[in-house]
Amino acid sequence: MLKKTDFLPGILACTLALFSTAHALAGDVTLVSDTLDSVCRVEITWGPDAPNGTPVEFHTDVTRNWSMTKPGRLCYRRASAPDNCDSGMTQWNTQWKCAASTGSGVEEFSLQ
């Protein structure tokens, strides 16, 4: 007779497979720093409701060719002046810019 714990590996494998499939179908968004040599501070957030009520990641000293990939929808904002972190990172000074994946591939957008 099977124990309840014998089913655990199978359940975990199925859950992981379903999560991976859903993630692949949603597609990814990649933010690429390809126009500016350096940005002193970048904030990113992601998810279906981003930037509203979603956690924010902070990145400093972002150089050209830096990139960040997240699933579904990705939003970013940077300091008003790329070389001056004191130039403001508030919702009034710097608006969020967002891109969403339109399929199962990778959408790419530029940090400007």
N, C-alpha and C positions, 0 to 999 in steps of 0.2 A: 504494500500500500504506500502511496506517495505521501510525503509530508508536505505541509504547507510551504516550507522553505525550498522544496524542490522546484517550485514554480517561479521563484523569485528571479533567477537569471533569465528565464524566458520572457518574463514581464518587462524586465529592465531592457532587454534587447529590443523588444517591440516598441517600447516607449522611445528609446533612442532613435530607432529607425523612423518612427513617425515624426519626431522632432526634426531630424535631418531632412526628411522629405519636405516638410512644411517650410523649413528654412530655405531650401533650394528653390522651391516654387516662388517664394517671395522675392528672391533676387537680392543683390547687394548694391550699395552705393559707396563709391570711393571718392573721397575728397583728396585732391592732389594739389600740392603747392608747386605750381609751374610758372607762375608769372612774377612772383616776388622773390628776391634773393633771401630775405629774412623777415619774419614777423615775430615780434617780441612775445605776443600772447594770442592764443586761439582757444576758444571754447567750443566744444562740440556736444551735441546731444542727439539721440536717435530714438526711434520707435514710432508707432502710428500717430501718436498725439504730439510728437516733438514740434516745437520746443516747450510746449505747455505742460508743466508738471512732471517733466522727465529729468533724471539726473544729468548733471553737466560734468564733462571731463575738461580739465584745464591742461593746456600744453604750452610750454614756453620755449623761446628761441627756435621756432619752426623755420627750417631752412628749405631752400629750393629742393625739389624732388621728394619731400616728405609726403606721405600719404596715410590715410586712415580709411578703413573699410568697415562698414556696419550694415546690418540687414535692414531692408525695407525702406526706411526714410532716415535721412541724415541732415542735420542742421548745424550751421556754424556761425560764429561771429568773431571778429578780431578787433584789436585796438584800432581806433579811428586812424591813427598814424602808425603804420607798421613798425616803425623804429622807436615808438614812444609808448610804453605800457601805461603811462599816466594819462593818455589821451582819451580815456573813457571806455568802459565796457558795460554801460548800462543800456537798458532797453530804449532809452531816449536818444542816446548818442550813437549806438551801433545796433542796427536791426539784424535779426537772424536771417540768414539765407539758407534755403532748404532745397533738397532734391529728393525725389522718391523713385524707386525702381519701378519700371513699367512692365517688367517681365521676370523671367528666371535668370537673366544674365546679370552683368555688372554695369551699372550706370556710373559714369565718371563725371565729376564736375570740379571746376577750378576754384581754388582759394584766391580770391581777388581782393 
